[in-house]
Amino acid sequence: MSVEGIIKVSVHYDISYFSPAKLHEEVELDGRVVEQKGKMTAVTVEIRKKDSGELVAIGRQWMSTTRPKKDQASSKL
């Protein structure tokens, strides 16, 4: 994930599966930022079957923010 000069690097990524979703079955996703502490961001996503609301999977991720190092050649210009 990147946003104009800022890069989010995954530090931890976890997915728990609860039930299968069939091919072409509609699902709904609910993603949210859970917490931000300094350069760390925690996010979660829930995937549910649209018709029944049955839980398909939960994903959790910790990301760290960093900025890319400037190219030495471009910094001399």
All heavy atoms as a GROMACS GRO file, in nm:
protein
  605
    1MET      N    1   0.085  -0.117   0.000
    1MET     CA    2   0.000   0.000   0.000
    1MET      C    3   0.090   0.123   0.000
    1MET      O    4   0.187   0.128   0.075
    1MET     CB    5  -0.086  -0.002   0.126
    1MET     CG    6  -0.178   0.115   0.138
    1MET     SD    7  -0.280   0.099   0.286
    1MET     CE    8  -0.297   0.269   0.325
    2SER      N    9   0.060   0.218  -0.083
    2SER     CA   10   0.139   0.342  -0.083
    2SER      C   11   0.049   0.461  -0.108
    2SER      O   12  -0.053   0.451  -0.172
    2SER     CB   13   0.250   0.336  -0.187
    2SER     OG   14   0.196   0.333  -0.316
    3VAL      N   15   0.091   0.572  -0.051
    3VAL     CA   16   0.018   0.698  -0.068
    3VAL      C   17   0.122   0.807  -0.088
    3VAL      O   18   0.197   0.837   0.003
    3VAL     CB   19  -0.067   0.730   0.057
    3VAL    CG1   20  -0.140   0.861   0.039
    3VAL    CG2   21  -0.164   0.617   0.087
    4GLU      N   22   0.133   0.860  -0.208
    4GLU     CA   23   0.219   0.974  -0.241
    4GLU      C   24   0.342   0.988  -0.152
    4GLU      O   25   0.344   1.068  -0.058
    4GLU     CB   26   0.137   1.102  -0.237
    4GLU     CG   27   0.212   1.220  -0.291
    4GLU     CD   28   0.140   1.287  -0.406
    4GLU    OE1   29   0.029   1.247  -0.442
    4GLU    OE2   30   0.199   1.379  -0.458
    5GLY      N   31   0.443   0.908  -0.176
    5GLY     CA   32   0.569   0.919  -0.104
    5GLY      C   33   0.572   0.845   0.029
    5GLY      O   34   0.674   0.842   0.095
    6ILE      N   35   0.462   0.787   0.070
    6ILE     CA   36   0.458   0.710   0.196
    6ILE      C   37   0.428   0.565   0.160
    6ILE      O   38   0.338   0.537   0.082
    6ILE     CB   39   0.350   0.764   0.291
    6ILE    CG1   40   0.382   0.909   0.329
    6ILE    CG2   41   0.340   0.676   0.416
    6ILE    CD1   42   0.271   0.975   0.408
    7ILE      N   43   0.504   0.473   0.217
    7ILE     CA   44   0.483   0.331   0.190
    7ILE      C   45   0.440   0.262   0.320
    7ILE      O   46   0.499   0.285   0.424
    7ILE     CB   47   0.613   0.266   0.137
    7ILE    CG1   48   0.654   0.332   0.006
    7ILE    CG2   49   0.595   0.116   0.120
    7ILE    CD1   50   0.790   0.289  -0.043
    8LYS      N   51   0.336   0.180   0.311
    8LYS     CA   52   0.292   0.098   0.424
    8LYS      C   53   0.343  -0.043   0.400
    8LYS      O   54   0.310  -0.105   0.300
    8LYS     CB   55   0.139   0.096   0.436
    8LYS     CG   56   0.079   0.231   0.470
    8LYS     CD   57   0.087   0.255   0.616
    8LYS     CE   58   0.000   0.373   0.654
    8LYS     NZ   59  -0.007   0.394   0.795
    9VAL      N   60   0.424  -0.094   0.490
    9VAL     CA   61   0.484  -0.226   0.479
    9VAL      C   62   0.417  -0.318   0.579
    9VAL      O   63   0.405  -0.284   0.698
    9VAL     CB   64   0.636  -0.219   0.506
    9VAL    CG1   65   0.699  -0.357   0.497
    9VAL    CG2   66   0.703  -0.122   0.412
   10SER      N   67   0.372  -0.436   0.534
   10SER     CA   68   0.309  -0.532   0.625
   10SER      C   69   0.412  -0.588   0.722
   10SER      O   70   0.519  -0.634   0.683
   10SER     CB   71   0.248  -0.648   0.547
   10SER     OG   72   0.142  -0.603   0.467
   11VAL      N   73   0.379  -0.582   0.851
   11VAL     CA   74   0.463  -0.638   0.956
   11VAL      C   75   0.406  -0.772   1.000
   11VAL      O   76   0.477  -0.866   1.028
   11VAL     CB   77   0.472  -0.540   1.075
   11VAL    CG1   78   0.552  -0.599   1.189
   11VAL    CG2   79   0.530  -0.407   1.030
   12HIS      N   80   0.273  -0.781   1.002
   12HIS     CA   81   0.203  -0.905   1.037
   12HIS      C   82   0.075  -0.911   0.956
   12HIS      O   83   0.005  -0.812   0.942
   12HIS     CB   84   0.170  -0.907   1.187
   12HIS     CG   85   0.092  -1.028   1.227
   12HIS    ND1   86   0.151  -1.149   1.251
   12HIS    CD2   87  -0.041  -1.048   1.243
   12HIS    CE1   88   0.057  -1.238   1.281
   12HIS    NE2   89  -0.060  -1.179   1.277
   13TYR      N   90   0.045  -1.031   0.905
   13TYR     CA   91  -0.074  -1.049   0.822
   13TYR      C   92  -0.135  -1.183   0.857
   13TYR      O   93  -0.064  -1.284   0.859
   13TYR     CB   94  -0.036  -1.043   0.674
   13TYR     CG   95  -0.151  -1.031   0.580
   13TYR    CD1   96  -0.215  -0.910   0.563
   13TYR    CD2   97  -0.197  -1.141   0.510
   13TYR    CE1   98  -0.322  -0.897   0.475
   13TYR    CE2   99  -0.303  -1.130   0.422
   13TYR     CZ  100  -0.365  -1.008   0.406
   13TYR     OH  101  -0.470  -0.995   0.320
   14ASP      N  102  -0.264  -1.186   0.887
   14ASP     CA  103  -0.329  -1.309   0.933
   14ASP      C  104  -0.469  -1.317   0.874
   14ASP      O  105  -0.542  -1.219   0.874
   14ASP     CB  106  -0.337  -1.304   1.086
   14ASP     CG  107  -0.406  -1.422   1.145
   14ASP    OD1  108  -0.343  -1.527   1.158
   14ASP    OD2  109  -0.526  -1.409   1.179
   15ILE      N  110  -0.507  -1.434   0.821
   15ILE     CA  111  -0.642  -1.456   0.770
   15ILE      C  112  -0.697  -1.582   0.836
   15ILE      O  113  -0.631  -1.686   0.837
   15ILE     CB  114  -0.645  -1.476   0.617
   15ILE    CG1  115  -0.585  -1.355   0.545
   15ILE    CG2  116  -0.787  -1.500   0.571
   15ILE    CD1  117  -0.570  -1.375   0.395
   16SER      N  118  -0.818  -1.572   0.890
   16SER     CA  119  -0.889  -1.688   0.945
   16SER      C  120  -1.010  -1.714   0.857
   16SER      O  121  -1.090  -1.624   0.833
   16SER     CB  122  -0.935  -1.659   1.088
   16SER     OG  123  -0.824  -1.636   1.171
   17TYR      N  124  -1.023  -1.839   0.809
   17TYR     CA  125  -1.134  -1.877   0.723
   17TYR      C  126  -1.238  -1.953   0.805
   17TYR      O  127  -1.205  -2.040   0.884
   17TYR     CB  128  -1.084  -1.966   0.608
   17TYR     CG  129  -0.988  -1.893   0.517
   17TYR    CD1  130  -0.851  -1.905   0.533
   17TYR    CD2  131  -1.036  -1.812   0.415
   17TYR    CE1  132  -0.763  -1.838   0.450
   17TYR    CE2  133  -0.948  -1.744   0.331
   17TYR     CZ  134  -0.812  -1.758   0.349
   17TYR     OH  135  -0.726  -1.691   0.267
   18PHE      N  136  -1.366  -1.920   0.784
   18PHE     CA  137  -1.474  -1.981   0.859
   18PHE      C  138  -1.567  -2.066   0.773
   18PHE      O  139  -1.617  -2.168   0.817
   18PHE     CB  140  -1.555  -1.873   0.932
   18PHE     CG  141  -1.474  -1.803   1.037
   18PHE    CD1  142  -1.402  -1.689   1.005
   18PHE    CD2  143  -1.467  -1.852   1.166
   18PHE    CE1  144  -1.325  -1.624   1.100
   18PHE    CE2  145  -1.389  -1.788   1.262
   18PHE     CZ  146  -1.318  -1.674   1.229
   19SER      N  147  -1.595  -2.022   0.651
   19SER     CA  148  -1.681  -2.098   0.560
   19SER      C  149  -1.646  -2.060   0.416
   19SER      O  150  -1.600  -1.949   0.391
   19SER     CB  151  -1.829  -2.069   0.588
   19SER     OG  152  -1.860  -1.935   0.561
   20PRO      N  153  -1.671  -2.150   0.321
   20PRO     CA  154  -1.638  -2.119   0.182
   20PRO      C  155  -1.745  -2.032   0.117
   20PRO      O  156  -1.862  -2.038   0.153
   20PRO     CB  157  -1.632  -2.257   0.115
   20PRO     CG  158  -1.722  -2.342   0.198
   20PRO     CD  159  -1.714  -2.289   0.339
   21ALA      N  160  -1.702  -1.953   0.024
   21ALA     CA  161  -1.795  -1.879  -0.063
   21ALA      C  162  -1.786  -1.944  -0.201
   21ALA      O  163  -1.677  -1.975  -0.248
   21ALA     CB  164  -1.757  -1.732  -0.069
   22LYS      N  165  -1.900  -1.967  -0.262
   22LYS     CA  166  -1.903  -2.032  -0.393
   22LYS      C  167  -1.869  -1.933  -0.503
   22LYS      O  168  -1.885  -1.811  -0.486
   22LYS     CB  169  -2.041  -2.093  -0.417
   22LYS     CG  170  -2.073  -2.204  -0.320
   22LYS     CD  171  -2.211  -2.260  -0.345
   22LYS     CE  172  -2.240  -2.368  -0.242
   22LYS     NZ  173  -2.376  -2.417  -0.251
   23LEU      N  174  -1.825  -1.986  -0.616
   23LEU     CA  175  -1.794  -1.905  -0.732
   23LEU      C  176  -1.918  -1.823  -0.770
   23LEU      O  177  -2.029  -1.876  -0.776
   23LEU     CB  178  -1.753  -1.996  -0.849
   23LEU     CG  179  -1.705  -1.927  -0.975
   23LEU    CD1  180  -1.579  -1.845  -0.947
   23LEU    CD2  181  -1.676  -2.031  -1.082
   24HIS      N  182  -1.902  -1.693  -0.789
   24HIS     CA  183  -2.007  -1.597  -0.826
   24HIS      C  184  -2.104  -1.566  -0.712
   24HIS      O  185  -2.202  -1.496  -0.733
   24HIS     CB  186  -2.085  -1.643  -0.950
   24HIS     CG  187  -1.998  -1.663  -1.070
   24HIS    ND1  188  -1.931  -1.560  -1.130
   24HIS    CD2  189  -1.967  -1.775  -1.140
   24HIS    CE1  190  -1.861  -1.606  -1.232
   24HIS    NE2  191  -1.881  -1.737  -1.240
   25GLU      N  192  -2.082  -1.618  -0.592
   25GLU     CA  193  -2.166  -1.583  -0.478
   25GLU      C  194  -2.126  -1.443  -0.430
   25GLU      O  195  -2.008  -1.413  -0.417
   25GLU     CB  196  -2.146  -1.684  -0.364
   25GLU     CG  197  -2.234  -1.660  -0.245
   25GLU     CD  198  -2.222  -1.770  -0.140
   25GLU    OE1  199  -2.123  -1.845  -0.140
   25GLU    OE2  200  -2.313  -1.780  -0.058
   26GLU      N  201  -2.225  -1.358  -0.406
   26GLU     CA  202  -2.195  -1.221  -0.363
   26GLU      C  203  -2.155  -1.219  -0.216
   26GLU      O  204  -2.216  -1.286  -0.134
   26GLU     CB  205  -2.315  -1.130  -0.386
   26GLU     CG  206  -2.340  -1.101  -0.532
   26GLU     CD  207  -2.442  -0.991  -0.551
   26GLU    OE1  208  -2.428  -0.886  -0.486
   26GLU    OE2  209  -2.534  -1.013  -0.632
   27VAL      N  210  -2.050  -1.141  -0.189
   27VAL     CA  211  -2.003  -1.123  -0.051
   27VAL      C  212  -1.992  -0.973  -0.024
   27VAL      O  213  -1.986  -0.891  -0.115
   27VAL     CB  214  -1.866  -1.191  -0.028
   27VAL    CG1  215  -1.877  -1.342  -0.040
   27VAL    CG2  216  -1.759  -1.137  -0.120
   28GLU      N  217  -1.991  -0.939   0.104
   28GLU     CA  218  -1.972  -0.800   0.147
   28GLU      C  219  -1.846  -0.793   0.231
   28GLU      O  220  -1.820  -0.883   0.311
   28GLU     CB  221  -2.092  -0.752   0.228
   28GLU     CG  222  -2.219  -0.745   0.148
   28GLU     CD  223  -2.338  -0.696   0.229
   28GLU    OE1  224  -2.348  -0.729   0.349
   28GLU    OE2  225  -2.420  -0.624   0.170
   29LEU      N  226  -1.771  -0.686   0.213
   29LEU     CA  227  -1.648  -0.665   0.289
   29LEU      C  228  -1.663  -0.543   0.376
   29LEU      O  229  -1.717  -0.441   0.332
   29LEU     CB  230  -1.530  -0.643   0.194
   29LEU     CG  231  -1.480  -0.765   0.121
   29LEU    CD1  232  -1.562  -0.796   0.000
   29LEU    CD2  233  -1.336  -0.746   0.086
   30ASP      N  234  -1.616  -0.554   0.499
   30ASP     CA  235  -1.615  -0.441   0.591
   30ASP      C  236  -1.472  -0.425   0.642
   30ASP      O  237  -1.424  -0.506   0.719
   30ASP     CB  238  -1.711  -0.466   0.708
   30ASP     CG  239  -1.712  -0.352   0.809
   30ASP    OD1  240  -1.681  -0.238   0.770
   30ASP    OD2  241  -1.744  -0.377   0.927
   31GLY      N  242  -1.403  -0.323   0.592
   31GLY     CA  243  -1.265  -0.297   0.632
   31GLY      C  244  -1.258  -0.172   0.717
   31GLY      O  245  -1.330  -0.077   0.693
   32ARG      N  246  -1.168  -0.176   0.816
   32ARG     CA  247  -1.154  -0.057   0.902
   32ARG      C  248  -1.016  -0.050   0.964
   32ARG      O  249  -0.951  -0.151   0.984
   32ARG     CB  250  -1.260  -0.055   1.010
   32ARG     CG  251  -1.258  -0.174   1.102
   32ARG     CD  252  -1.371  -0.175   1.200
   32ARG     NE  253  -1.489  -0.225   1.131
   32ARG     CZ  254  -1.608  -0.233   1.183
   32ARG    NH1  255  -1.629  -0.195   1.304
   32ARG    NH2  256  -1.710  -0.280   1.115
   33VAL      N  257  -0.975   0.073   0.991
   33VAL     CA  258  -0.852   0.097   1.067
   33VAL      C  259  -0.890   0.082   1.214
   33VAL      O  260  -0.979   0.151   1.263
   33VAL     CB  261  -0.794   0.238   1.038
   33VAL    CG1  262  -0.676   0.266   1.129
   33VAL    CG2  263  -0.755   0.250   0.892
   34VAL      N  264  -0.822  -0.009   1.283
   34VAL     CA  265  -0.853  -0.036   1.423
   34VAL      C  266  -0.777   0.060   1.515
   34VAL      O  267  -0.833   0.113   1.610
   34VAL     CB  268  -0.816  -0.182   1.459
   34VAL    CG1  269  -0.841  -0.212   1.606
   34VAL    CG2  270  -0.895  -0.278   1.372
   35GLU      N  271  -0.649   0.082   1.483
   35GLU     CA  272  -0.568   0.168   1.570
   35GLU      C  273  -0.444   0.216   1.496
   35GLU      O  274  -0.394   0.149   1.407
   35GLU     CB  275  -0.525   0.091   1.695
   35GLU     CG  276  -0.447   0.175   1.792
   35GLU     CD  277  -0.468   0.133   1.936
   35GLU    OE1  278  -0.536   0.036   1.962
   35GLU    OE2  279  -0.412   0.202   2.022
   36GLN      N  280  -0.397   0.335   1.535
   36GLN     CA  281  -0.271   0.388   1.485
   36GLN      C  282  -0.187   0.428   1.605
   36GLN      O  283  -0.234   0.501   1.692
   36GLN     CB  284  -0.292   0.508   1.394
   36GLN     CG  285  -0.350   0.469   1.259
   36GLN     CD  286  -0.350   0.584   1.162
   36GLN    OE1  287  -0.428   0.675   1.178
   36GLN    NE2  288  -0.264   0.577   1.063
   37LYS      N  289  -0.064   0.376   1.609
   37LYS     CA  290   0.030   0.410   1.716
   37LYS      C  291   0.163   0.443   1.651
   37LYS      O  292   0.231   0.355   1.601
   37LYS     CB  293   0.049   0.293   1.813
   37LYS     CG  294  -0.070   0.268   1.901
   37LYS     CD  295  -0.037   0.164   2.006
   37LYS     CE  296  -0.154   0.151   2.100
   37LYS     NZ  297  -0.125   0.067   2.214
   38GLY      N  298   0.195   0.571   1.647
   38GLY     CA  299   0.319   0.613   1.582
   38GLY      C  300   0.318   0.575   1.435
   38GLY      O  301   0.226   0.612   1.362
   39LYS      N  302   0.418   0.499   1.393
   39LYS     CA  303   0.426   0.456   1.254
   39LYS      C  304   0.350   0.327   1.227
   39LYS      O  305   0.346   0.279   1.114
   39LYS     CB  306   0.573   0.436   1.214
   39LYS     CG  307   0.651   0.566   1.211
   39LYS     CD  308   0.792   0.541   1.164
   39LYS     CE  309   0.866   0.672   1.151
   39LYS     NZ  310   0.998   0.654   1.091
   40MET      N  311   0.288   0.268   1.328
   40MET     CA  312   0.216   0.141   1.314
   40MET      C  313   0.066   0.164   1.296
   40MET      O  314   0.007   0.249   1.362
   40MET     CB  315   0.239   0.053   1.436
   40MET     CG  316   0.384   0.013   1.458
   40MET     SD  317   0.445  -0.097   1.330
   40MET     CE  318   0.356  -0.245   1.372
   41THR      N  319   0.004   0.089   1.205
   41THR     CA  320  -0.140   0.095   1.180
   41THR      C  321  -0.194  -0.047   1.181
   41THR      O  322  -0.138  -0.135   1.115
   41THR     CB  323  -0.169   0.158   1.042
   41THR    OG1  324  -0.109   0.287   1.036
   41THR    CG2  325  -0.319   0.171   1.019
   42ALA      N  326  -0.303  -0.069   1.255
   42ALA     CA  327  -0.369  -0.199   1.258
   42ALA      C  328  -0.501  -0.188   1.182
   42ALA      O  329  -0.577  -0.094   1.203
   42ALA     CB  330  -0.397  -0.242   1.402
   43VAL      N  331  -0.524  -0.282   1.090
   43VAL     CA  332  -0.648  -0.285   1.012
   43VAL      C  333  -0.711  -0.424   1.019
   43VAL      O  334  -0.642  -0.522   1.042
   43VAL     CB  335  -0.624  -0.245   0.864
   43VAL    CG1  336  -0.573  -0.103   0.854
   43VAL    CG2  337  -0.528  -0.340   0.796
   44THR      N  338  -0.844  -0.430   1.001
   44THR     CA  339  -0.914  -0.557   0.994
   44THR      C  340  -1.012  -0.554   0.877
   44THR      O  341  -1.054  -0.447   0.833
   44THR     CB  342  -0.995  -0.589   1.122
   44THR    OG1  343  -1.096  -0.489   1.140
   44THR    CG2  344  -0.906  -0.596   1.244
   45VAL      N  345  -1.047  -0.671   0.829
   45VAL     CA  346  -1.150  -0.683   0.726
   45VAL      C  347  -1.232  -0.808   0.756
   45VAL      O  348  -1.178  -0.910   0.796
   45VAL     CB  349  -1.091  -0.687   0.583
   45VAL    CG1  350  -1.005  -0.809   0.561
   45VAL    CG2  351  -1.201  -0.679   0.479
   46GLU      N  352  -1.364  -0.796   0.744
   46GLU     CA  353  -1.454  -0.910   0.757
   46GLU      C  354  -1.520  -0.932   0.622
   46GLU      O  355  -1.564  -0.837   0.558
   46GLU     CB  356  -1.564  -0.884   0.860
   46GLU     CG  357  -1.519  -0.891   1.002
   46GLU     CD  358  -1.635  -0.881   1.100
   46GLU    OE1  359  -1.753  -0.885   1.059
   46GLU    OE2  360  -1.606  -0.869   1.219
   47ILE      N  361  -1.530  -1.058   0.581
   47ILE     CA  362  -1.598  -1.094   0.457
   47ILE      C  363  -1.716  -1.182   0.495
   47ILE      O  364  -1.700  -1.282   0.565
   47ILE     CB  365  -1.504  -1.168   0.360
   47ILE    CG1  366  -1.381  -1.082   0.332
   47ILE    CG2  367  -1.577  -1.206   0.232
   47ILE    CD1  368  -1.271  -1.155   0.259
   48ARG      N  369  -1.836  -1.142   0.454
   48ARG     CA  370  -1.959  -1.216   0.485
   48ARG      C  371  -2.039  -1.242   0.358
   48ARG      O  372  -2.034  -1.164   0.264
   48ARG     CB  373  -2.047  -1.136   0.582
   48ARG     CG  374  -1.982  -1.118   0.718
   48ARG     CD  375  -2.075  -1.047   0.815
   48ARG     NE  376  -2.014  -1.039   0.946
   48ARG     CZ  377  -2.023  -1.132   1.039
   48ARG    NH1  378  -2.092  -1.242   1.016
   48ARG    NH2  379  -1.963  -1.118   1.156
   49LYS      N  380  -2.113  -1.353   0.357
   49LYS     CA  381  -2.203  -1.382   0.246
   49LYS      C  382  -2.316  -1.280   0.247
   49LYS      O  383  -2.374  -1.253   0.353
   49LYS     CB  384  -2.259  -1.523   0.259
   49LYS     CG  385  -2.153  -1.630   0.246
   49LYS     CD  386  -2.211  -1.769   0.260
   49LYS     CE  387  -2.102  -1.873   0.249
   49LYS     NZ  388  -2.154  -2.010   0.257
   50LYS      N  389  -2.344  -1.221   0.133
   50LYS     CA  390  -2.442  -1.113   0.126
   50LYS      C  391  -2.582  -1.160   0.164
   50LYS      O  392  -2.653  -1.090   0.236
   50LYS     CB  393  -2.443  -1.051  -0.014
   50LYS     CG  394  -2.528  -0.928  -0.023
   50LYS     CD  395  -2.511  -0.858  -0.156
   50LYS     CE  396  -2.593  -0.730  -0.156
   50LYS     NZ  397  -2.573  -0.654  -0.279
   51ASP      N  398  -2.625  -1.276   0.117
   51ASP     CA  399  -2.761  -1.324   0.143
   51ASP      C  400  -2.785  -1.362   0.289
   51ASP      O  401  -2.885  -1.324   0.348
   51ASP     CB  402  -2.795  -1.444   0.054
   51ASP     CG  403  -2.808  -1.404  -0.092
   51ASP    OD1  404  -2.829  -1.284  -0.118
   51ASP    OD2  405  -2.797  -1.492  -0.178
   52SER      N  406  -2.692  -1.436   0.350
   52SER     CA  407  -2.715  -1.490   0.484
   52SER      C  408  -2.640  -1.416   0.595
   52SER      O  409  -2.672  -1.432   0.713
   52SER     CB  410  -2.674  -1.637   0.489
   52SER     OG  411  -2.533  -1.649   0.471
   53GLY      N  412  -2.539  -1.338   0.560
   53GLY     CA  413  -2.457  -1.271   0.661
   53GLY      C  414  -2.356  -1.365   0.725
   53GLY      O  415  -2.284  -1.326   0.818
   54GLU      N  416  -2.347  -1.489   0.676
   54GLU     CA  417  -2.254  -1.588   0.732
   54GLU      C  418  -2.109  -1.541   0.711
   54GLU      O  419  -2.072  -1.495   0.604
   54GLU     CB  420  -2.276  -1.723   0.665
   54GLU     CG  421  -2.190  -1.833   0.720
   54GLU     CD  422  -2.215  -1.967   0.650
   54GLU    OE1  423  -2.300  -1.974   0.558
   54GLU    OE2  424  -2.148  -2.064   0.688
   55LEU      N  425  -2.028  -1.555   0.814
   55LEU     CA  426  -1.889  -1.512   0.810
   55LEU      C  427  -1.807  -1.606   0.722
   55LEU      O  428  -1.810  -1.728   0.740
   55LEU     CB  429  -1.832  -1.510   0.952
   55LEU     CG  430  -1.693  -1.453   0.971
   55LEU    CD1  431  -1.686  -1.307   0.926
   55LEU    CD2  432  -1.651  -1.464   1.116
   56VAL      N  433  -1.736  -1.549   0.626
   56VAL     CA  434  -1.648  -1.626   0.538
   56VAL      C  435  -1.505  -1.620   0.589
   56VAL      O  436  -1.438  -1.722   0.602
   56VAL     CB  437  -1.655  -1.573   0.392
   56VAL    CG1  438  -1.553  -1.643   0.303
   56VAL    CG2  439  -1.796  -1.589   0.337
   57ALA      N  440  -1.457  -1.499   0.620
   57ALA     CA  441  -1.318  -1.484   0.665
   57ALA      C  442  -1.299  -1.353   0.739
   57ALA      O  443  -1.375  -1.257   0.720
   57ALA     CB  444  -1.223  -1.490   0.547
   58ILE      N  445  -1.196  -1.351   0.823
   58ILE     CA  446  -1.152  -1.229   0.891
   58ILE      C  447  -1.003  -1.213   0.863
   58ILE      O  448  -0.927  -1.308   0.877
   58ILE     CB  449  -1.174  -1.236   1.043
   58ILE    CG1  450  -1.322  -1.243   1.077
   58ILE    CG2  451  -1.110  -1.115   1.112
   58ILE    CD1  452  -1.349  -1.259   1.226
   59GLY      N  453  -0.963  -1.092   0.822
   59GLY     CA  454  -0.822  -1.063   0.801
   59GLY      C  455  -0.775  -0.956   0.897
   59GLY      O  456  -0.850  -0.863   0.929
   60ARG      N  457  -0.652  -0.971   0.946
   60ARG     CA  458  -0.592  -0.873   1.036
   60ARG      C  459  -0.452  -0.840   0.985
   60ARG      O  460  -0.380  -0.929   0.941
   60ARG     CB  461  -0.583  -0.928   1.177
   60ARG     CG  462  -0.719  -0.950   1.242
   60ARG     CD  463  -0.708  -1.018   1.378
   60ARG     NE  464  -0.664  -1.155   1.370
   60ARG     CZ  465  -0.744  -1.260   1.348
   60ARG    NH1  466  -0.872  -1.241   1.331
   60ARG    NH2  467  -0.696  -1.382   1.342
   61GLN      N  468  -0.416  -0.712   0.994
   61GLN     CA  469  -0.285  -0.671   0.943
   61GLN      C  470  -0.229  -0.556   1.025
   61GLN      O  471  -0.300  -0.462   1.059
   61GLN     CB  472  -0.298  -0.629   0.796
   61GLN     CG  473  -0.170  -0.588   0.732
   61GLN     CD  474  -0.188  -0.552   0.586
   61GLN    OE1  475  -0.298  -0.525   0.540
   61GLN    NE2  476  -0.080  -0.549   0.512
   62TRP      N  477  -0.099  -0.565   1.057
   62TRP     CA  478  -0.024  -0.453   1.114
   62TRP      C  479   0.067  -0.401   1.004
   62TRP      O  480   0.134  -0.479   0.936
   62TRP     CB  481   0.063  -0.499   1.232
   62TRP     CG  482  -0.006  -0.496   1.363
   62TRP    CD1  483  -0.061  -0.602   1.429
   62TRP    CD2  484  -0.028  -0.383   1.447
   62TRP    NE1  485  -0.116  -0.561   1.547
   62TRP    CE2  486  -0.097  -0.427   1.561
   62TRP    CE3  487   0.001  -0.247   1.436
   62TRP    CZ2  488  -0.136  -0.340   1.664
   62TRP    CZ3  489  -0.036  -0.161   1.538
   62TRP    CH2  490  -0.104  -0.209   1.650
   63MET      N  491   0.069  -0.270   0.986
   63MET     CA  492   0.155  -0.208   0.885
   63MET      C  493   0.240  -0.100   0.950
   63MET      O  494   0.198  -0.034   1.044
   63MET     CB  495   0.070  -0.143   0.776
   63MET     CG  496  -0.014  -0.240   0.698
   63MET     SD  497  -0.114  -0.159   0.572
   63MET     CE  498  -0.237  -0.078   0.674
   64SER      N  499   0.361  -0.084   0.896
   64SER     CA  500   0.451   0.021   0.941
   64SER      C  501   0.469   0.121   0.829
   64SER      O  502   0.478   0.084   0.712
   64SER     CB  503   0.587  -0.040   0.978
   64SER     OG  504   0.676   0.063   1.017
   65THR      N  505   0.474   0.248   0.863
   65THR     CA  506   0.489   0.355   0.764
   65THR      C  507   0.636   0.386   0.744
   65THR      O  508   0.712   0.395   0.840
   65THR     CB  509   0.418   0.483   0.812
   65THR    OG1  510   0.282   0.452   0.836
   65THR    CG2  511   0.426   0.593   0.710
   66THR      N  512   0.676   0.404   0.619
   66THR     CA  513   0.813   0.443   0.587
   66THR      C  514   0.811   0.532   0.464
   66THR      O  515   0.713   0.535   0.391
   66THR     CB  516   0.903   0.318   0.564
   66THR    OG1  517   1.037   0.361   0.546
   66THR    CG2  518   0.858   0.238   0.444
   67ARG      N  519   0.916   0.604   0.444
   67ARG     CA  520   0.931   0.685   0.323
   67ARG      C  521   1.049   0.628   0.245
   67ARG      O  522   1.151   0.594   0.304
   67ARG     CB  523   0.958   0.831   0.356
   67ARG     CG  524   0.839   0.902   0.416
   67ARG     CD  525   0.868   1.051   0.427
   67ARG     NE  526   0.754   1.120   0.484
   67ARG     CZ  527   0.653   1.168   0.413
   67ARG    NH1  528   0.653   1.154   0.284
   67ARG    NH2  529   0.552   1.228   0.472
   68PRO      N  530   1.037   0.618   0.112
   68PRO     CA  531   1.149   0.565   0.033
   68PRO      C  532   1.270   0.656   0.042
   68PRO      O  533   1.255   0.778   0.052
   68PRO     CB  534   1.094   0.557  -0.109
   68PRO     CG  535   0.972   0.642  -0.110
   68PRO     CD  536   0.923   0.656   0.031
   69LYS      N  537   1.388   0.594   0.042
   69LYS     CA  538   1.512   0.673   0.044
   69LYS      C  539   1.529   0.741  -0.090
   69LYS      O  540   1.502   0.683  -0.194
   69LYS     CB  541   1.632   0.583   0.072
   69LYS     CG  542   1.629   0.526   0.212
   69LYS     CD  543   1.750   0.439   0.236
   69LYS     CE  544   1.743   0.383   0.376
   69LYS     NZ  545   1.854   0.295   0.405
   70LYS      N  546   1.572   0.866  -0.087
   70LYS     CA  547   1.593   0.940  -0.211
   70LYS      C  548   1.714   0.883  -0.283
   70LYS      O  549   1.813   0.845  -0.222
   70LYS     CB  550   1.615   1.088  -0.183
   70LYS     CG  551   1.492   1.158  -0.132
   70LYS     CD  552   1.517   1.304  -0.115
   70LYS     CE  553   1.392   1.374  -0.066
   70LYS     NZ  554   1.412   1.516  -0.047
   71ASP      N  555   1.705   0.879  -0.416
   71ASP     CA  556   1.815   0.833  -0.500
   71ASP      C  557   1.930   0.932  -0.484
   71ASP      O  558   1.911   1.052  -0.495
   71ASP     CB  559   1.766   0.828  -0.644
   71ASP     CG  560   1.872   0.775  -0.739
   71ASP    OD1  561   1.981   0.736  -0.694
   71ASP    OD2  562   1.844   0.773  -0.859
   72GLN      N  563   2.050   0.882  -0.458
   72GLN     CA  564   2.164   0.969  -0.436
   72GLN      C  565   2.190   1.059  -0.557
   72GLN      O  566   2.227   1.174  -0.543
   72GLN     CB  567   2.289   0.888  -0.405
   72GLN     CG  568   2.282   0.823  -0.268
   72GLN     CD  569   2.406   0.740  -0.240
   72GLN    OE1  570   2.483   0.708  -0.329
   72GLN    NE2  571   2.425   0.706  -0.113
   73ALA      N  572   2.171   1.005  -0.678
   73ALA     CA  573   2.196   1.084  -0.798
   73ALA      C  574   2.098   1.201  -0.808
   73ALA      O  575   2.138   1.312  -0.842
   73ALA     CB  576   2.185   0.996  -0.923
   74SER      N  577   1.970   1.179  -0.776
   74SER     CA  578   1.873   1.287  -0.786
   74SER      C  579   1.890   1.389  -0.675
   74SER      O  580   1.854   1.503  -0.689
   74SER     CB  581   1.730   1.231  -0.787
   74SER     OG  582   1.701   1.170  -0.664
   75SER      N  583   1.946   1.348  -0.560
   75SER     CA  584   1.963   1.443  -0.450
   75SER      C  585   2.080   1.538  -0.475
   75SER      O  586   2.092   1.641  -0.413
   75SER     CB  587   1.982   1.370  -0.317
   75SER     OG  588   2.102   1.294  -0.319
   76LYS      N  589   2.170   1.502  -0.569
   76LYS     CA  590   2.284   1.589  -0.602
   76LYS      C  591   2.247   1.697  -0.703
   76LYS      O  592   2.323   1.787  -0.727
   76LYS     CB  593   2.400   1.504  -0.657
   76LYS     CG  594   2.460   1.414  -0.552
   76LYS     CD  595   2.572   1.332  -0.611
   76LYS     CE  596   2.632   1.240  -0.507
   76LYS     NZ  597   2.740   1.158  -0.564
   77LEU      N  598   2.132   1.685  -0.766
   77LEU     CA  599   2.093   1.781  -0.870
   77LEU      C  600   2.052   1.913  -0.814
   77LEU      O  601   2.012   1.942  -0.716
   77LEU     CB  602   1.978   1.725  -0.955
   77LEU     CG  603   2.014   1.603  -1.037
   77LEU    CD1  604   1.888   1.552  -1.109
   77LEU    CD2  605   2.121   1.635  -1.139
   0.00000   0.00000   0.00000
